[in-house]
């Protein structure tokens, strides 16, 4: 049954599964590690230019929107579309100029033959990410279901068909650009059917509340970007080694997709009634624990069998990194940030994120130096665990909220122990 929250979960899941599909398809079609590494570098570029402000502004939108009167809600969504578009245009122009004039910071990307078509894809795809959230907030759930069921299968088709027929990554990205452009057009027609009047007070409230969330997302996600840069620097810009790292440094898409969707979707309920919202959060989390942990444990047990079949034997060296990244399910299932955001305490998320970033970078630097690529994986798990512990301490200190009120704790503990044991069993 597609409830509103499950629709949002399905949207996040579909988006991340599509990225995993790219990772599977390219080695399956015998593209070289250098070509795959170039494509991964461009994905890192797109991620680094947008992850922080998209995440912060959407979280802020989820918090502010339910409190607005009906006429202000329409103005809010119109302004959000225009604001997202302007920010995207700024970053595209900045990167385009830096590549055209061969600035030192862009030299790595300027040698990639399909960088320009990828920037065009980024231009349309980034603001188009508002589409599903707008439908969710307006409670147009039937349309949201249609877009979730149609949009991402179409994305995979438009990317994969050119690769099968013409063996050309540039044409595959062209297909993605067409898909993003169609979504962008739909969002334009949807947004401009609303009154286009900026309410400065609403926009100011939204942006002011979102700034700590943007900063929190920045320092949280920046660690992944800097880790990738550390690998590039330490191994002298080798795209082949970078591809090995990237194929190992992947979180399971169904974990992030399901829990990100739940976290964003439950915020309005938590704002209306914290006790009822926490009950709904625990209930939904219990269902997810019974899904994500057994799958993760099975993947851990049989990783040496299925990983080379899925990604080919050219990425066997990625397996030890991937096994450590499977542990991230332990921390990802604790929704501290969701509750703190719903309580309106966005500033503390920025503080926790800054501390996490410092720990992450220091641990990654020494981990890479002492243990190689797997050292970065250990550093990532350690830093993410710190973030959750800090969030739990804050909720207990400020609101008396315990971990048992956020998640079904004993089920979580049981599954976490099983996952750790399975890691040591397979060696």
Secondary structure, DSSP 8 states (H G I E B T S, - for coil): ---HHHHHHHHHHHHHHHHHHHHHHHHHTT--HHHHHHHHHHHHHHHHHHHHHHHHHHHHHHHHHTTS-HHHHHHHHHHHHHHHHHHHHHHHHHHHHHHHTT-GGGHHHHT-TTHHHHHHHHHHHHHHTHHHHHHHHTT-HHHHHHHHHHHHHHHHHHHHHHHHHH--HHHHHHHHHHHHHHHHHHHHHHHTTS-----HHHHHHHHHHHHHHHHHHHHHHHHHHHHHHHHHHHTTT-HHHHHHHHHHS---HHHHHHHHHHHHHHHHHHHH-HHHHHHHHHHHHHHHHHHHHHHHHHHHHTHHHHHHHHH-GGGGGGHHHHHHHHTHHHHHT--HHHHHHHTT-HHHHHHHHHHHHHHHHHHHHHHHHHHTHHHHHHHHHHHHHHHHHHHHHHHHHHH---HHHHS-HHHHHHHHHHHHHHHHHH-
